[in-house]
Amino acid sequence: MEKLKFEIRQSEIDNRGAFATEDIPKGTMIVEYVGEKIDNEEAERREAINDEKGVTYIFCLDENSCIDGAVGGNESRFVNHSCEPNCDYSIENGRIFYYANRDIKKGEELTIDYDYDADSKKEICLCKSKSCRGFINGSE
């Protein structure tokens, strides 16, 4: 098993986050987002429960299926949202991978744009980036 390029520690964005333990060049595959594969009906059921808790690790693959990182997941679920992310994700053959979209320095927090549906419940963004939209799923 390949050693992770990041560690989990306290984050200013949201509780815990993933921080680079080494310099990561642009284009590097950092981690696969894993967890239990569920259908959208189950994802909606779990989202309702997660709204009560205030945290969710459900990542939708397509209109039919999602991955719940809270069940059988790994450290990838701690990559927080930013409106100016240093990582992108790619869905390849039903799997989700995080890649560096620019050179990332050791110690930087790894972030992606969660890309929440604009029609979903507004979620306040805490990324503090210069171009923060105010909401994870876009501005009002």
C-alpha positions as CSV (number, residue, x, y, z in Angstrom):
1,M,0.0,0.0,0.0
2,E,1.3,3.4,-1.0
3,K,2.0,5.9,1.8
4,L,-0.4,8.8,2.0
5,K,0.8,12.2,0.8
6,F,-1.2,13.9,3.6
7,E,-2.1,13.7,7.2
8,I,-5.3,14.6,9.1
9,R,-5.2,17.4,11.6
10,Q,-7.1,20.4,12.9
11,S,-8.4,22.6,10.1
12,E,-9.5,26.3,10.1
13,I,-12.0,25.4,7.4
14,D,-14.0,22.7,9.1
15,N,-12.9,20.8,12.2
16,R,-10.4,18.3,10.6
17,G,-8.7,18.5,7.3
18,A,-6.1,16.8,5.1
19,F,-2.6,18.5,5.0
20,A,0.2,17.7,2.6
21,T,3.1,15.9,4.2
22,E,5.3,16.6,1.2
23,D,5.4,18.8,-1.9
24,I,2.8,17.4,-4.4
25,P,3.4,18.3,-8.1
26,K,0.5,19.4,-10.3
27,G,-1.3,16.4,-11.9
28,T,-0.4,14.0,-9.1
29,M,-3.1,11.5,-8.1
30,I,-3.4,12.0,-4.4
31,V,-6.0,9.6,-3.1
32,E,-9.0,7.6,-4.1
33,Y,-12.3,8.6,-2.4
34,V,-13.7,5.3,-1.1
35,G,-16.7,4.1,0.9
36,E,-19.9,2.2,0.5
37,K,-21.5,2.4,-2.9
38,I,-25.2,3.2,-2.5
39,D,-28.1,4.2,-4.8
40,N,-29.5,7.7,-4.8
41,E,-32.6,6.7,-2.8
42,E,-30.4,5.5,0.0
43,A,-28.2,8.6,-0.4
44,E,-31.2,10.8,0.1
45,R,-32.2,8.9,3.2
46,R,-28.8,9.2,4.7
47,E,-28.5,12.9,3.7
48,A,-31.6,13.6,5.8
49,I,-30.0,11.9,8.8
50,N,-26.7,13.7,8.1
51,D,-28.5,17.1,8.0
52,E,-29.3,16.5,11.7
53,K,-25.6,15.7,12.5
54,G,-24.3,18.5,10.4
55,V,-21.8,16.4,8.5
56,T,-21.9,14.2,5.4
57,Y,-19.4,12.2,3.4
58,I,-21.7,11.3,0.5
59,F,-20.1,11.9,-2.9
60,C,-22.4,11.3,-5.9
61,L,-20.9,9.4,-8.9
62,D,-23.8,10.0,-11.3
63,E,-27.6,10.2,-11.3
64,N,-27.9,6.6,-10.0
65,S,-25.2,6.1,-7.4
66,C,-23.1,7.7,-4.7
67,I,-20.3,6.7,-2.4
68,D,-20.7,7.2,1.4
69,G,-17.2,7.8,2.8
70,A,-18.6,7.4,6.3
71,V,-19.0,3.7,5.7
72,G,-15.8,1.9,4.8
73,G,-14.2,5.1,3.8
74,N,-10.6,6.4,4.2
75,E,-8.9,9.7,5.0
76,S,-10.0,11.2,1.7
77,R,-13.3,12.2,3.4
78,F,-11.4,14.9,5.3
79,V,-10.5,16.9,2.2
80,N,-12.5,20.1,2.8
81,H,-14.2,22.4,0.4
82,S,-12.7,25.6,-1.0
83,C,-13.9,28.0,-3.7
84,E,-10.3,28.1,-4.8
85,P,-9.3,24.4,-4.5
86,N,-5.9,23.0,-5.0
87,C,-7.3,19.6,-6.0
88,D,-9.8,18.4,-8.6
89,Y,-11.6,15.1,-8.7
90,S,-12.1,12.7,-11.6
91,I,-14.7,9.9,-11.8
92,E,-13.1,7.0,-13.7
93,N,-15.0,3.7,-14.1
94,G,-17.2,4.3,-11.1
95,R,-14.3,5.4,-8.9
96,I,-13.4,8.8,-7.6
97,F,-9.8,10.1,-7.6
98,Y,-8.4,13.4,-6.3
99,Y,-5.6,15.1,-8.3
100,A,-3.5,18.1,-7.6
101,N,-4.6,20.9,-10.0
102,R,-1.5,22.9,-9.2
103,D,1.7,22.4,-7.3
104,I,0.9,22.0,-3.6
105,K,3.4,22.8,-0.9
106,K,4.1,20.7,2.2
107,G,1.8,21.8,5.0
108,E,-1.0,23.2,2.7
109,E,-4.5,22.0,3.4
110,L,-5.9,19.9,0.5
111,T,-9.2,21.2,-0.8
112,I,-11.7,20.5,-3.6
113,D,-14.8,22.3,-4.8
114,Y,-17.6,20.1,-3.5
115,D,-19.7,21.3,-6.5
116,Y,-23.0,21.0,-4.6
117,D,-26.1,21.3,-6.8
118,A,-27.2,24.9,-7.0
119,D,-30.8,23.8,-6.3
120,S,-29.9,22.0,-3.0
121,K,-30.1,23.4,0.5
122,K,-27.6,26.3,0.8
123,E,-24.5,25.4,2.8
124,I,-22.4,28.2,4.1
125,C,-18.8,28.2,2.9
126,L,-16.0,28.6,5.5
127,C,-13.0,28.5,3.1
128,K,-12.0,32.1,3.5
129,S,-10.5,32.2,0.0
130,K,-10.2,35.5,-1.8
131,S,-13.0,34.5,-4.3
132,C,-15.2,32.7,-1.8
133,R,-18.8,32.4,-3.1
134,G,-20.2,32.5,0.4
135,F,-21.9,29.2,-0.1
136,I,-20.5,25.8,-1.1
137,N,-23.2,25.5,-3.8
138,G,-22.8,29.0,-5.2
139,S,-23.8,32.5,-4.3
140,E,-27.3,33.8,-3.9
